[in-house]
Amino acid sequence: MFTKIDNGRACASYAGLCPYLFNSGTSVKQRPRTSKACNKRLKTALHQGANNLLKSDNLFGDLYRRLRQKGKTRLQAVNAVRNKMVRVLFACLESDVIYEKNYHQRLRVQ
């Protein structure tokens, strides 16, 4: 399928969606942040897609609202949605299926 990026976790890291803890020795003075050394065009495209998905009632919008209710900041929740988008994309590519919006609802009914 892909030559260098073969799973969703690797793609999320390449796009700069994985938060990393920056520390020096025993002092941890910052919260985890996403890396600035990433593919900015991919990260921007995922960010715009995530912002569009947040407005509708779907899996990604529900994830965003659930994280906001738990007390996460807006950008932490958007980053989680972007990460979920990448993982769903790679799952669809790996199993060679088209994404279905109501897939999770059908599983609950059966």
C-alpha positions, -999 to +999 in steps of 0.1 A: +000+000+000+024+027+012+062+025+012+072+044+043+040+050+062+022+017+068-002+024+096-024+051+111-001+058+141+029+064+118+008+088+096-004+107+127+031+111+139+042+123+104+014+148+103+023+162+137-008+150+155+008+130+183+016+150+215+051+147+228+064+155+262+094+178+261+115+176+293+150+179+305+163+155+331+138+154+360+121+187+354+088+186+334+076+221+330+053+219+300+023+199+291+027+176+260+026+194+227+025+185+191+057+187+171+064+216+148+086+193+127+058+178+106+041+179+072+023+212+076+002+209+044-011+175+056-017+188+091-036+219+078-058+197+055-067+174+084-074+204+106-098+220+081-115+186+076-118+181+113-133+216+118-159+208+091-168+174+107-173+190+142-204+208+130-223+177+120-238+149+141-215+120+135-188+099+151-162+127+150-186+154+163-196+131+192-160+125+201-153+162+201-183+170+223-174+141+247-139+153+251-150+190+257-173+178+284-144+160+301-126+193+303-102+191+274-093+223+256-107+230+221-074+223+204-068+190+224-103+178+213-097+189+176-063+171+177-080+139+189-106+142+161-078+146+135-060+116+150-093+096+148-097+106+111-063+093+102-069+060+120-103+055+103-088+064+069-060+038+073-084+012+086-106+017+055-075+015+032-062-016+050-094-035+047-102-021+013-137-008+021-155+025+017-162+045+048-198+041+060-212+069+082-237+045+099-214+016+104-212+019+142-250+023+145-255-009+125-232-028+149-253-017+179-286-029+163-273-065+155 
